[in-house]
Amino acid sequence: LMRRPQGCRGRGVVVGTVTLCLAAGWALQTPGGVSLVVPQPNINATVAQNILLSVEYSCQGIPTIEWKHVSSWGTTSIVEWRSGNYVNISMVYKDRVTTFENGSIQLRNVGMRDAGYYFVTVMEEHGTNAYGTIVVNVYEIIYEDLHFVAVLFAFLAAVSAILICFMWLCNKSLHLFQRKTTHKLTASTTEEIELETIEC
């Protein structure tokens, strides 16, 4: 039966201790990471509506937030700002965008061209980035369909009114016809009675 040399056990303890110290040092080191959450990745809107592109980020330093819009018309930079310092809004969106401290933006009075992909980038000063995407669908209110429904409803109401008037006239005519028939029958019955009286 061979015994393990004492030196090997000592080396294993030293390696384990060094590894443990390095892991503890790495864990205690201030992290330079940034995280980003997109609570609503799909948004459906109608023309002229206001929409909120909502995000939540967390990071150690002061981040720079940038929003871009990508659609079939191309890529447009919307806004870029450094928390607490400056806001740089594109001229296209100058009167339509509101920024929030949590990284969210609000778009006012959306149109069909606002449909597409919205990319948000949160850049931390240590060089770590986080990315998020929101898909926006914009639907047009079809006034032609509403107009068709209104015209159809008016047409049906007019036809109903005409039918009611026609039925009222038919009813009135039937009453008049019945009264005339009754009057004739009464007159002929009276004549018959008079003739019978004369004959007698």
Secondary structure, DSSP 8 states (H G I E B T S, - for coil): -----HHHHHHHHHHHHHHHHHHHHHHHS----EEEE-S-SEEEEETT--EEE--EEEESS--EEEEEEEETTEEEEEEEEETTTEEEE-GGGTTTEEE-TTS-EEE-S--GGG-EEEEEEEE-TTS-EEEEEEEEEEE---HHHHHHHHHHHHHHHHHHHHHHHHHHHHHHHHHHHHHHHHHHHHHHHHHHHHHHHHH-
